[in-house]
């Protein structure tokens, strides 16, 4: 667990925007907090945090929506909704086939229009848009589109979204991420405040810290980007017409 206020204070001291032990004023603290939230979101989206990987499972057909529901909000009939903020990214999607989860192929909206929907899903795409909630407030909604209209058990692998942190909060990550977050925050401050005398040194420290995280999260990244080491003779594939077939 990392203390938000301590990270902002230490980053400001690294850039000599405050002296050692000198507290930041409210304006500077708010600026560093905003930079920190952007840094956390970027590192999360780049899959540096091993704790961000999560899965959700739903029985769905056609699409799965991720939206944070309001109190007593009704879910439209025949619509599958996961009650959560939309994930930063969908890492992968699988469909239950017998006793195993079959990996689906990522696609885009245009290609999905070119394949048949009269089948179980074999490809997917993900998008985020905004809408007006029943209370009148704007909210983000994630839509996971599936090419097949046949209902199936779907497992979604996703990057969980971090909340917007306040100065009094703690970041729920291991201390091994301290330097990566600290130097990324300090470098963002150098960019914002044009601190050229510190920029190169802090960038070198940031790259070194991120390289350590790269090594520590190698196994985590393999879960996202690894090849299909468990392929077998009946590995399904997308054939562009009927949706899927069997590899011969």
C-alpha beads as a LAMMPS data file, in Angstrom:
LAMMPS data file: protein, C-alpha beads

248 atoms
247 bonds

1 atom types
1 bond types

-500.0 500.0 xlo xhi
-500.0 500.0 ylo yhi
-500.0 500.0 zlo zhi

Masses

1 110.0

Atoms # bond

1 1 1 0.000 0.000 0.000
2 1 1 1.374 3.387 -1.020
3 1 1 0.353 6.676 0.583
4 1 1 -0.861 9.217 -1.990
5 1 1 0.165 12.314 -0.043
6 1 1 3.654 10.923 0.619
7 1 1 4.163 10.157 -3.087
8 1 1 3.129 13.660 -4.127
9 1 1 5.363 15.212 -1.464
10 1 1 8.369 13.112 -2.444
11 1 1 7.900 13.849 -6.157
12 1 1 7.720 17.591 -5.466
13 1 1 10.915 17.374 -3.415
14 1 1 12.672 15.479 -6.234
15 1 1 11.855 18.350 -8.587
16 1 1 12.871 20.961 -5.951
17 1 1 9.416 22.510 -6.093
18 1 1 9.404 22.325 -2.287
19 1 1 12.272 21.956 0.137
20 1 1 12.925 18.780 2.089
21 1 1 10.227 18.507 4.729
22 1 1 8.399 21.598 3.460
23 1 1 4.700 20.940 2.974
24 1 1 3.105 21.713 -0.370
25 1 1 0.428 24.380 -0.516
26 1 1 -3.080 23.429 -1.580
27 1 1 -2.711 24.473 -5.225
28 1 1 0.520 22.550 -5.772
29 1 1 -0.821 19.489 -3.933
30 1 1 -3.942 19.471 -6.120
31 1 1 -1.773 19.705 -9.246
32 1 1 0.408 16.775 -8.207
33 1 1 -2.673 14.752 -7.261
34 1 1 -4.159 15.261 -10.726
35 1 1 -0.859 14.214 -12.316
36 1 1 -0.711 11.152 -10.069
37 1 1 -4.180 9.983 -11.097
38 1 1 -3.212 10.289 -14.760
39 1 1 0.032 8.393 -14.154
40 1 1 -1.813 5.574 -12.347
41 1 1 -4.362 5.299 -15.174
42 1 1 -1.622 5.114 -17.818
43 1 1 0.428 2.514 -15.957
44 1 1 -2.718 0.477 -15.392
45 1 1 -3.662 0.657 -19.061
46 1 1 -0.129 -0.461 -19.965
47 1 1 -0.584 -3.510 -17.673
48 1 1 2.178 -2.670 -15.206
49 1 1 0.055 -3.585 -12.185
50 1 1 -0.290 -7.330 -11.732
51 1 1 -3.151 -6.714 -9.289
52 1 1 -5.316 -5.126 -11.981
53 1 1 -6.131 -8.357 -13.821
54 1 1 -9.638 -9.560 -13.059
55 1 1 -12.344 -11.775 -14.552
56 1 1 -16.118 -11.606 -14.704
57 1 1 -18.453 -14.321 -15.962
58 1 1 -21.913 -13.915 -17.466
59 1 1 -24.404 -15.856 -19.533
60 1 1 -24.981 -13.613 -22.526
61 1 1 -25.912 -13.324 -26.182
62 1 1 -24.963 -10.512 -28.538
63 1 1 -23.421 -8.093 -26.041
64 1 1 -22.375 -7.541 -22.432
65 1 1 -22.625 -4.029 -20.944
66 1 1 -20.468 -2.693 -18.120
67 1 1 -22.202 0.173 -16.311
68 1 1 -22.383 1.324 -12.701
69 1 1 -26.074 1.055 -11.894
70 1 1 -27.845 3.616 -9.776
71 1 1 -30.116 2.701 -6.857
72 1 1 -33.262 0.875 -8.010
73 1 1 -32.263 1.165 -11.678
74 1 1 -34.053 -1.346 -13.894
75 1 1 -32.086 -3.491 -16.342
76 1 1 -33.709 -3.758 -19.794
77 1 1 -35.134 -7.170 -20.622
78 1 1 -32.817 -9.553 -22.518
79 1 1 -29.829 -7.289 -21.764
80 1 1 -26.782 -8.559 -19.869
81 1 1 -25.341 -5.893 -17.570
82 1 1 -22.321 -6.153 -15.263
83 1 1 -22.792 -3.676 -12.409
84 1 1 -19.358 -2.019 -12.425
85 1 1 -17.498 0.859 -14.017
86 1 1 -16.294 -0.063 -17.511
87 1 1 -12.815 -1.646 -17.446
88 1 1 -9.834 0.224 -18.822
89 1 1 -9.300 -2.569 -21.331
90 1 1 -10.602 -6.021 -22.161
91 1 1 -7.593 -8.324 -22.279
92 1 1 -9.425 -11.383 -23.583
93 1 1 -12.754 -13.181 -23.838
94 1 1 -13.542 -16.902 -23.630
95 1 1 -16.658 -19.027 -24.167
96 1 1 -17.421 -22.139 -22.133
97 1 1 -17.326 -25.276 -24.277
98 1 1 -17.916 -28.406 -22.232
99 1 1 -15.355 -28.274 -19.433
100 1 1 -12.953 -25.760 -20.982
101 1 1 -12.924 -22.087 -21.885
102 1 1 -12.402 -21.480 -25.603
103 1 1 -10.478 -18.290 -26.381
104 1 1 -12.304 -15.902 -28.723
105 1 1 -10.524 -13.685 -31.252
106 1 1 -10.420 -9.895 -30.924
107 1 1 -11.917 -8.006 -33.851
108 1 1 -13.278 -4.563 -34.767
109 1 1 -16.824 -3.293 -35.472
110 1 1 -16.378 -3.293 -39.256
111 1 1 -15.162 -6.880 -39.463
112 1 1 -17.904 -8.040 -37.113
113 1 1 -20.494 -6.730 -39.577
114 1 1 -19.041 -9.052 -42.242
115 1 1 -19.602 -12.327 -40.398
116 1 1 -22.761 -14.231 -39.609
117 1 1 -24.492 -13.749 -36.269
118 1 1 -26.412 -17.029 -36.492
119 1 1 -23.920 -18.953 -34.393
120 1 1 -22.272 -19.102 -30.993
121 1 1 -19.786 -16.253 -30.514
122 1 1 -16.241 -16.646 -31.815
123 1 1 -15.047 -13.017 -32.074
124 1 1 -15.576 -9.871 -30.007
125 1 1 -14.828 -6.157 -29.832
126 1 1 -14.976 -3.648 -26.982
127 1 1 -15.885 0.031 -26.907
128 1 1 -16.618 2.678 -24.273
129 1 1 -19.171 5.448 -24.677
130 1 1 -21.070 7.862 -22.461
131 1 1 -24.776 8.004 -21.725
132 1 1 -27.253 9.799 -19.500
133 1 1 -28.132 7.806 -16.383
134 1 1 -31.712 7.815 -15.001
135 1 1 -30.665 10.530 -12.510
136 1 1 -29.660 12.790 -15.395
137 1 1 -25.938 12.484 -14.724
138 1 1 -23.456 11.379 -17.405
139 1 1 -21.690 8.041 -16.994
140 1 1 -19.364 5.815 -18.980
141 1 1 -20.585 2.479 -20.338
142 1 1 -18.497 -0.329 -21.772
143 1 1 -19.977 -2.557 -24.472
144 1 1 -18.486 -5.945 -25.271
145 1 1 -19.986 -7.011 -28.610
146 1 1 -20.130 -10.700 -29.540
147 1 1 -20.716 -11.857 -33.101
148 1 1 -22.941 -14.785 -32.160
149 1 1 -26.519 -14.402 -30.971
150 1 1 -26.571 -17.838 -29.371
151 1 1 -26.569 -17.562 -25.576
152 1 1 -23.418 -18.879 -23.917
153 1 1 -21.372 -18.632 -20.731
154 1 1 -18.766 -15.916 -21.335
155 1 1 -15.679 -15.123 -19.241
156 1 1 -14.130 -11.664 -19.680
157 1 1 -10.523 -10.965 -18.710
158 1 1 -10.114 -7.267 -17.996
159 1 1 -8.005 -4.512 -16.550
160 1 1 -9.858 -3.265 -13.497
161 1 1 -10.197 0.525 -13.389
162 1 1 -8.518 2.303 -10.482
163 1 1 -10.597 4.954 -8.702
164 1 1 -9.713 8.640 -8.604
165 1 1 -7.470 8.937 -5.544
166 1 1 -7.535 11.705 -2.943
167 1 1 -4.523 12.921 -0.962
168 1 1 -5.685 10.997 2.101
169 1 1 -5.998 7.694 0.197
170 1 1 -3.630 4.787 -0.196
171 1 1 -2.965 3.011 -3.489
172 1 1 -3.684 -0.745 -3.180
173 1 1 -0.484 -1.997 -4.837
174 1 1 2.715 -3.625 -3.627
175 1 1 5.626 -1.410 -2.453
176 1 1 7.648 -2.707 -5.429
177 1 1 5.723 -0.173 -7.547
178 1 1 6.868 2.790 -5.439
179 1 1 9.757 3.930 -7.649
180 1 1 7.845 3.349 -10.896
181 1 1 4.962 5.558 -9.713
182 1 1 7.206 8.124 -8.015
183 1 1 9.506 8.768 -10.982
184 1 1 6.626 8.637 -13.470
185 1 1 4.898 11.318 -11.372
186 1 1 8.060 13.413 -11.101
187 1 1 8.612 13.171 -14.857
188 1 1 5.011 14.255 -15.501
189 1 1 5.690 17.285 -13.277
190 1 1 8.851 18.056 -15.256
191 1 1 6.793 17.996 -18.428
192 1 1 4.079 20.225 -17.011
193 1 1 6.306 22.795 -15.313
194 1 1 9.120 22.734 -17.941
195 1 1 11.751 21.636 -15.407
196 1 1 14.463 20.987 -17.979
197 1 1 17.278 20.726 -15.430
198 1 1 15.633 17.645 -13.886
199 1 1 13.959 16.093 -16.918
200 1 1 16.736 13.803 -18.227
201 1 1 17.837 12.467 -14.851
202 1 1 14.293 11.734 -13.734
203 1 1 13.438 10.140 -17.083
204 1 1 16.424 7.780 -16.681
205 1 1 15.272 6.857 -13.172
206 1 1 11.717 6.332 -14.443
207 1 1 12.866 4.022 -17.248
208 1 1 15.028 2.026 -14.833
209 1 1 12.116 1.637 -12.399
210 1 1 9.733 0.559 -15.171
211 1 1 12.309 -1.955 -16.416
212 1 1 12.290 -3.571 -12.964
213 1 1 8.503 -3.785 -13.092
214 1 1 8.717 -5.290 -16.576
215 1 1 10.795 -8.123 -15.161
216 1 1 8.544 -8.563 -12.130
217 1 1 5.369 -8.674 -14.221
218 1 1 6.729 -10.924 -16.960
219 1 1 4.455 -13.787 -15.950
220 1 1 1.491 -11.413 -15.709
221 1 1 2.145 -10.085 -19.220
222 1 1 2.341 -13.621 -20.538
223 1 1 -1.237 -14.113 -19.400
224 1 1 -2.213 -11.247 -21.695
225 1 1 0.140 -11.614 -24.641
226 1 1 1.452 -15.170 -24.549
227 1 1 1.001 -17.625 -27.389
228 1 1 -1.513 -20.441 -27.081
229 1 1 0.773 -22.997 -25.486
230 1 1 -2.126 -25.327 -24.735
231 1 1 -3.368 -25.661 -28.320
232 1 1 -4.715 -29.082 -29.190
233 1 1 -6.023 -30.908 -32.245
234 1 1 -9.516 -29.513 -31.706
235 1 1 -8.500 -25.850 -31.234
236 1 1 -11.312 -23.768 -32.696
237 1 1 -10.670 -20.951 -35.160
238 1 1 -12.645 -18.156 -36.806
239 1 1 -13.306 -18.971 -40.461
240 1 1 -14.965 -15.688 -41.550
241 1 1 -18.250 -17.351 -42.553
242 1 1 -19.930 -19.581 -40.008
243 1 1 -18.061 -18.139 -37.066
244 1 1 -15.895 -21.047 -36.020
245 1 1 -14.716 -24.452 -37.033
246 1 1 -12.269 -27.159 -36.093
247 1 1 -8.593 -27.147 -36.908
248 1 1 -7.747 -30.276 -38.916

Bonds

1 1 1 2
2 1 2 3
3 1 3 4
4 1 4 5
5 1 5 6
6 1 6 7
7 1 7 8
8 1 8 9
9 1 9 10
10 1 10 11
11 1 11 12
12 1 12 13
13 1 13 14
14 1 14 15
15 1 15 16
16 1 16 17
17 1 17 18
18 1 18 19
19 1 19 20
20 1 20 21
21 1 21 22
22 1 22 23
23 1 23 24
24 1 24 25
25 1 25 26
26 1 26 27
27 1 27 28
28 1 28 29
29 1 29 30
30 1 30 31
31 1 31 32
32 1 32 33
33 1 33 34
34 1 34 35
35 1 35 36
36 1 36 37
37 1 37 38
38 1 38 39
39 1 39 40
40 1 40 41
41 1 41 42
42 1 42 43
43 1 43 44
44 1 44 45
45 1 45 46
46 1 46 47
47 1 47 48
48 1 48 49
49 1 49 50
50 1 50 51
51 1 51 52
52 1 52 53
53 1 53 54
54 1 54 55
55 1 55 56
56 1 56 57
57 1 57 58
58 1 58 59
59 1 59 60
60 1 60 61
61 1 61 62
62 1 62 63
63 1 63 64
64 1 64 65
65 1 65 66
66 1 66 67
67 1 67 68
68 1 68 69
69 1 69 70
70 1 70 71
71 1 71 72
72 1 72 73
73 1 73 74
74 1 74 75
75 1 75 76
76 1 76 77
77 1 77 78
78 1 78 79
79 1 79 80
80 1 80 81
81 1 81 82
82 1 82 83
83 1 83 84
84 1 84 85
85 1 85 86
86 1 86 87
87 1 87 88
88 1 88 89
89 1 89 90
90 1 90 91
91 1 91 92
92 1 92 93
93 1 93 94
94 1 94 95
95 1 95 96
96 1 96 97
97 1 97 98
98 1 98 99
99 1 99 100
100 1 100 101
101 1 101 102
102 1 102 103
103 1 103 104
104 1 104 105
105 1 105 106
106 1 106 107
107 1 107 108
108 1 108 109
109 1 109 110
110 1 110 111
111 1 111 112
112 1 112 113
113 1 113 114
114 1 114 115
115 1 115 116
116 1 116 117
117 1 117 118
118 1 118 119
119 1 119 120
120 1 120 121
121 1 121 122
122 1 122 123
123 1 123 124
124 1 124 125
125 1 125 126
126 1 126 127
127 1 127 128
128 1 128 129
129 1 129 130
130 1 130 131
131 1 131 132
132 1 132 133
133 1 133 134
134 1 134 135
135 1 135 136
136 1 136 137
137 1 137 138
138 1 138 139
139 1 139 140
140 1 140 141
141 1 141 142
142 1 142 143
143 1 143 144
144 1 144 145
145 1 145 146
146 1 146 147
147 1 147 148
148 1 148 149
149 1 149 150
150 1 150 151
151 1 151 152
152 1 152 153
153 1 153 154
154 1 154 155
155 1 155 156
156 1 156 157
157 1 157 158
158 1 158 159
159 1 159 160
160 1 160 161
161 1 161 162
162 1 162 163
163 1 163 164
164 1 164 165
165 1 165 166
166 1 166 167
167 1 167 168
168 1 168 169
169 1 169 170
170 1 170 171
171 1 171 172
172 1 172 173
173 1 173 174
174 1 174 175
175 1 175 176
176 1 176 177
177 1 177 178
178 1 178 179
179 1 179 180
180 1 180 181
181 1 181 182
182 1 182 183
183 1 183 184
184 1 184 185
185 1 185 186
186 1 186 187
187 1 187 188
188 1 188 189
189 1 189 190
190 1 190 191
191 1 191 192
192 1 192 193
193 1 193 194
194 1 194 195
195 1 195 196
196 1 196 197
197 1 197 198
198 1 198 199
199 1 199 200
200 1 200 201
201 1 201 202
202 1 202 203
203 1 203 204
204 1 204 205
205 1 205 206
206 1 206 207
207 1 207 208
208 1 208 209
209 1 209 210
210 1 210 211
211 1 211 212
212 1 212 213
213 1 213 214
214 1 214 215
215 1 215 216
216 1 216 217
217 1 217 218
218 1 218 219
219 1 219 220
220 1 220 221
221 1 221 222
222 1 222 223
223 1 223 224
224 1 224 225
225 1 225 226
226 1 226 227
227 1 227 228
228 1 228 229
229 1 229 230
230 1 230 231
231 1 231 232
232 1 232 233
233 1 233 234
234 1 234 235
235 1 235 236
236 1 236 237
237 1 237 238
238 1 238 239
239 1 239 240
240 1 240 241
241 1 241 242
242 1 242 243
243 1 243 244
244 1 244 245
245 1 245 246
246 1 246 247
247 1 247 248
